[in-house]
Amino acid sequence: MELYDLTLQQAKKKLSSGDITSTALTESVLYRIDQVEDTVRAFLSLHKNQALEAAEKADKQLKNGKGGALCGLPLALKDVFCTATMPTTCGSRILEGFTPPYDATVVEKLKDEGAVLLGKVAMDEFAMGSTSENCAYKIPENPWKKGYVAGGSSGGSAASVAAGECLASLGSDTGGSIRQPASLCGIVGMKPTYGRVSRYGLVAFASSLDQVGPLTRDVADCALMMNVLSGFDHRDSTSIKCEVPDFSGALQDGMQGIRIGIPREYFGQGLDPAVDKTVRQGIAMLKEAGAEIGEVSLPHTDYCVAVYYLIAPAEASSNLARFDGVRYGYRDSKAESLIDMYRQSRSEGFGDEVKRRILIGTYALSSGYYDAYYRKASQVRTLIKNDFSNVFAEYDLIVSPVSPTPAWERGKNSDDPLAMYLSDILTLSANLAGIPGISVPCGFSSDGLPIGIQMQATHFNEESLLRAAWNIEQRAGIKNKKPNL
């Protein structure tokens, strides 16, 4: 096994014992990037010298027995996190070349624990998309099949982990943007409870929906990352003071006493037969492990897409107003007046999908339409939350598919925004309700594309998700299968 193929836990053990150095591990990962990046196209910016300097520092810490939980481990960052020593573009021309003056809280935490940060990876512009095809710079490929999407908006994060270009990555999830690409690329991805992980320094798309989470090669690595990322942050007004458990301790064999609900609304029309079959096999694994299985109903599921695509664009239209060409980012140099500068900077800097959502959101918030659209969507959002509360009064987990289909060919839905929006129908509700969710690989389609299974739990019950995901991982027997690049 090459060093770049190690999981976080495997590498951590070898580093602690002195069998390998962080410098050797980082050089192996950088070599892998040189090998496959022309195919995978995951990195928007790669900082080799910074990474090697961090690796040397980590080796000294490890030698002195002072290394943190991630000391010496090479990671990648979705290009939506503020980084003081790397550009942060959010995949958009309007932030081309912009380097923030500070680090996001989660970036600080990774550095404090000794992680080696390799660079920033591709994403849909301002996290708006399901395939990463909206990135202004490069579009990542699915490592399992050339010409197929890696998912989105954290497509570069998922592709880089699956391809061995990093040991783990950090992403953001506004409507499934961690879980969906994790499923399409055959890795583990977790969206924590809203408020569990600080959003300070995460460039906002939709503030009431965005959440930070890890993308990793296996469930044990996901638990390790959650141990580091979680915790209260006074700089984030949405951060919640809540005890952080040892998530690694949740990885126990067996599911005795765990009650699992299967939502009938998630297994209807439009679900690919291979996805249906694979997810039901995963449910059978949980039952075999001792879980109690029952059918449940989330009756307002049909409204999730409509509610999400009113609330998220409305919040985006407000959040993206700051990108005006005045304080930072792209500015049109030919404008002859202030209004022309605003108009032309935003017209040239933003891509089509971002403009579309700004227009939708501004319309929904405008005088005369607020009550009819945004307020009504917020009321239905409460009904969606109540659906989950009713189920979790009787069940510990909800299990379902992540995406209606495996990965699809690039360009398939590029000209049909509605079809693209509908691809997120199974993940949006977790963000609307603020609950945690996880995607774990469960099988493959007939043409070798990964299929993930999704589990959701009530607020701050990530431990049950990790336990269930770990049990599926142990029984599925596909943990060590890797794409052939």
VEXLUMSE-112077 format. One line per 2 residues: their letters; for each residue z, x, y of C-alpha. Coordinates in steps of 0.5 Angstrom, whole numbers. Layout:
A	Z:X:Y  ... .
//
This chain:
ME	0:0:0  -2:3:7 .
LY	4:3:12  0:-2:16 .
DL	1:-7:11  8:-7:11 .
TL	12:-13:13  17:-12:18 .
QQ	23:-12:13  19:-7:9 .
AK	18:-3:14  25:-3:17 .
KK	28:-1:10  23:5:10 .
LS	25:7:17  33:6:16 .
SG	32:10:10  28:16:13 .
DI	22:15:8  17:14:14 .
TS	18:15:22  16:10:27 .
TA	11:15:29  7:15:23 .
LT	8:7:22  5:6:29 .
ES	-1:11:28  -3:7:21 .
VL	-3:1:25  -7:4:31 .
YR	-12:7:25  -12:0:23 .
ID	-14:-3:29  -20:2:30 .
QV	-22:0:23  -23:-7:24 .
ED	-22:-9:32  -30:-9:33 .
TV	-30:-15:27  -23:-18:29 .
RA	-23:-18:36  -16:-19:37 .
FL	-14:-15:43  -15:-16:50 .
SL	-11:-9:52  -9:-4:47 .
HK	-4:1:50  -4:7:45 .
NQ	0:12:49  5:7:51 .
AL	6:5:44  6:12:41 .
EA	12:14:47  16:8:44 .
AE	15:10:37  18:17:39 .
KA	24:14:42  25:10:37 .
DK	25:16:32  30:19:36 .
QL	34:13:36  34:12:28 .
KN	36:19:27  42:18:31 .
GK	43:11:28  43:7:34 .
GG	36:3:33  36:-4:34 .
AL	34:-10:29  26:-8:31 .
CG	27:-1:32  20:3:31 .
LP	16:-4:29  9:-5:32 .
LA	8:-11:35  3:-15:39 .
LK	4:-20:45  0:-26:47 .
DV	-3:-25:54  1:-30:57 .
FC	8:-26:57  9:-22:64 .
TA	10:-15:62  11:-10:68 .
TM	7:-4:64  1:-8:62 .
PT	-4:-13:65  -2:-20:64 .
TC	-9:-25:64  -7:-31:60 .
GS	-15:-30:58  -17:-32:65 .
RI	-22:-29:70  -17:-31:76 .
LE	-12:-26:73  -16:-21:71 .
GF	-13:-14:72  -6:-17:74 .
TP	0:-13:72  7:-17:74 .
PY	13:-14:77  17:-16:71 .
DA	18:-17:64  19:-24:61 .
TV	26:-25:57  23:-25:50 .
VE	19:-18:52  26:-15:55 .
KL	29:-17:48  24:-14:44 .
KD	24:-8:48  32:-8:47 .
EG	32:-8:40  27:-2:40 .
AV	20:-5:38  14:-2:39 .
LL	9:-6:44  2:-5:42 .
GK	-2:-9:47  -4:-16:49 .
VA	-8:-20:45  -13:-26:46 .
MD	-12:-33:47  -15:-39:50 .
EF	-15:-39:58  -8:-41:60 .
AM	-6:-43:53  -11:-49:54 .
GS	-15:-50:47  -15:-50:39 .
TS	-20:-44:37  -19:-39:43 .
EN	-26:-40:44  -24:-41:52 .
CA	-22:-34:53  -26:-31:58 .
YK	-26:-24:55  -27:-24:48 .
IP	-26:-29:42  -22:-27:36 .
EN	-25:-28:29  -22:-31:23 .
PW	-20:-25:19  -21:-29:12 .
KK	-29:-31:14  -33:-28:19 .
GY	-36:-33:24  -30:-38:23 .
VA	-25:-39:29  -18:-36:28 .
GG	-15:-42:32  -11:-43:38 .
SS	-9:-42:43  -5:-36:40 .
GG	-11:-34:36  -11:-27:38 .
SA	-4:-27:35  -5:-30:29 .
AS	-11:-26:27  -8:-19:29 .
VA	-2:-20:24  -7:-23:19 .
AG	-12:-17:20  -6:-12:19 .
EC	-7:-10:27  1:-11:28 .
LA	7:-12:24  8:-19:28 .
SL	6:-22:34  9:-27:39 .
GS	6:-33:41  7:-40:45 .
DT	6:-47:43  5:-52:47 .
GG	2:-57:42  1:-53:36 .
SI	-1:-47:39  3:-42:34 .
RQ	3:-47:28  -4:-48:28 .
PA	-7:-41:28  -2:-39:23 .
SL	-4:-44:18  -12:-42:19 .
CG	-10:-35:19  -6:-35:13 .
IV	1:-33:16  8:-36:18 .
GM	9:-39:25  15:-42:28 .
KP	15:-47:34  23:-47:36 .
TY	27:-52:39  25:-53:46 .
GR	31:-49:50  32:-45:44 .
VS	28:-39:46  28:-37:54 .
RY	21:-39:57  23:-34:63 .
GL	17:-30:64  12:-34:60 .
VA	6:-36:65  7:-44:65 .
FA	2:-49:62  6:-55:61 .
SS	13:-54:63  16:-59:58 .
LD	12:-57:52  12:-50:52 .
QV	16:-46:47  16:-39:45 .
GP	16:-37:38  14:-31:32 .
LT	8:-31:28  9:-26:22 .
RD	7:-24:15  13:-28:11 .
VA	19:-32:12  24:-27:12 .
DC	20:-23:18  20:-30:22 .
AL	28:-31:21  29:-23:23 .
MM	24:-25:29  28:-31:31 .
NV	35:-27:31  32:-23:36 .
LS	29:-28:41  34:-34:41 .
GF	39:-35:46  41:-37:52 .
DH	38:-35:59  41:-36:65 .
RD	34:-35:69  31:-41:65 .
ST	33:-47:67  31:-51:61 .
SI	35:-46:56  40:-49:52 .
KC	47:-46:51  47:-46:43 .
EV	50:-42:38  45:-38:35 .
PD	46:-37:27  44:-32:23 .
FS	37:-34:21  36:-29:15 .
GA	42:-32:12  38:-39:11 .
LQ	34:-36:6  37:-39:0 .
DG	33:-41:-7  34:-48:-8 .
MQ	33:-54:-4  39:-58:-7 .
GI	42:-64:-3  36:-63:2 .
RI	32:-70:4  25:-69:5 .
GI	21:-75:9  13:-75:8 .
PR	10:-79:14  5:-84:11 .
EY	1:-83:18  0:-76:17 .
FG	-4:-77:10  -10:-82:13 .
QG	-17:-82:15  -20:-75:17 .
LD	-16:-71:13  -20:-66:9 .
PA	-19:-67:1  -17:-59:0 .
VD	-12:-60:5  -9:-66:2 .
KT	-9:-63:-5  -6:-57:-2 .
VR	0:-60:2  2:-65:-4 .
QG	2:-59:-8  7:-56:-3 .
IA	11:-62:-3  12:-62:-11 .
ML	14:-55:-10  20:-57:-6 .
KE	21:-63:-11  22:-58:-16 .
AG	27:-53:-12  31:-59:-12 .
AE	29:-63:-6  29:-71:-5 .
IG	23:-74:-3  21:-80:0 .
EV	16:-84:4  17:-85:12 .
SL	14:-88:18  13:-85:25 .
PH	9:-91:28  7:-88:34 .
TD	3:-83:31  -3:-86:34 .
YC	-1:-85:41  1:-78:41 .
VA	-6:-75:43  -7:-80:49 .
VY	0:-78:51  0:-71:50 .
YL	-7:-71:54  -4:-74:60 .
IA	3:-71:60  0:-63:59 .
PA	-6:-64:64  -1:-67:69 .
EA	4:-61:69  -2:-56:68 .
SS	-5:-59:75  2:-57:78 .
NL	3:-51:75  -4:-48:76 .
AR	-4:-50:84  0:-43:85 .
FD	-7:-39:83  -10:-40:90 .
GV	-13:-33:91  -8:-32:96 .
RY	-2:-28:93  -5:-25:87 .
GY	-11:-25:82  -18:-26:83 .
RD	-20:-28:91  -27:-30:93 .
SK	-29:-24:98  -35:-28:101 .
AE	-31:-34:103  -31:-36:111 .
SL	-25:-40:111  -19:-42:108 .
ID	-21:-48:104  -27:-44:102 .
MY	-23:-39:99  -19:-44:95 .
RQ	-25:-47:93  -29:-42:91 .
SR	-23:-37:88  -21:-43:83 .
SE	-28:-45:82  -30:-38:80 .
GF	-24:-36:77  -22:-42:72 .
GD	-26:-44:66  -29:-50:64 .
EV	-23:-53:60  -18:-51:65 .
KR	-22:-54:71  -22:-61:66 .
RI	-15:-61:65  -13:-60:72 .
LI	-18:-65:74  -15:-70:69 .
GT	-8:-68:71  -9:-69:78 .
YA	-12:-76:77  -6:-78:73 .
LS	-1:-76:78  -5:-79:84 .
SG	-3:-85:88  -4:-91:85 .
YY	-5:-88:78  2:-85:77 .
DA	5:-91:74  -1:-93:70 .
YY	-2:-86:67  4:-81:67 .
RK	9:-86:67  7:-90:62 .
AS	5:-84:58  13:-81:59 .
QV	15:-88:56  11:-88:50 .
RT	14:-80:49  21:-83:49 .
LI	18:-88:43  15:-82:40 .
KN	22:-78:40  26:-84:38 .
DF	21:-85:31  23:-78:30 .
SN	31:-79:31  30:-85:26 .
VF	27:-81:21  32:-75:22 .
AE	38:-80:21  36:-81:14 .
YD	32:-74:12  33:-67:14 .
LI	26:-65:14  19:-68:15 .
VS	13:-65:11  6:-65:13 .
PV	-1:-62:14  -1:-57:20 .
SP	-9:-58:21  -13:-64:18 .
TP	-18:-58:16  -18:-51:14 .
AW	-22:-46:19  -28:-48:22 .
ER	-35:-45:24  -34:-42:31 .
GK	-38:-47:36  -37:-53:32 .
NS	-34:-57:37  -35:-53:43 .
DD	-39:-58:47  -34:-64:44 .
PL	-27:-64:48  -25:-70:44 .
AM	-26:-67:37  -23:-61:39 .
YL	-17:-65:42  -16:-69:36 .
SD	-16:-63:31  -8:-62:34 .
IL	-6:-69:32  -1:-67:27 .
TL	2:-62:31  3:-65:38 .
SA	9:-69:36  13:-64:35 .
NL	12:-61:42  13:-68:45 .
AG	20:-69:42  22:-62:43 .
IP	24:-61:35  22:-55:31 .
GI	17:-54:27  14:-48:22 .
SV	7:-47:18  7:-43:12 .
PC	1:-41:7  1:-46:1 .
GF	-6:-45:-2  -13:-44:0 .
SS	-20:-48:0  -25:-47:-5 .
DG	-29:-42:0  -23:-38:1 .
LP	-20:-40:7  -12:-41:8 .
IG	-9:-48:8  -2:-48:11 .
IQ	4:-53:10  8:-56:16 .
MQ	15:-57:16  19:-61:22 .
AT	27:-62:23  31:-65:28 .
HF	33:-61:34  37:-54:33 .
NE	36:-54:25  31:-48:24 .
ES	35:-46:19  33:-52:14 .
LL	26:-50:16  26:-43:14 .
RA	30:-45:8  24:-50:6 .
AW	19:-45:8  22:-39:4 .
NI	22:-44:-2  15:-45:-2 .
EQ	13:-38:-1  17:-36:-7 .
RA	13:-41:-11  6:-41:-8 .
GI	5:-34:-11  0:-32:-5 .
KN	5:-28:-1  1:-22:-2 .
KK	-6:-24:-1  -10:-21:4 .
PN	-17:-22:8  -22:-17:6 .
L	-24:-13:12 .
//
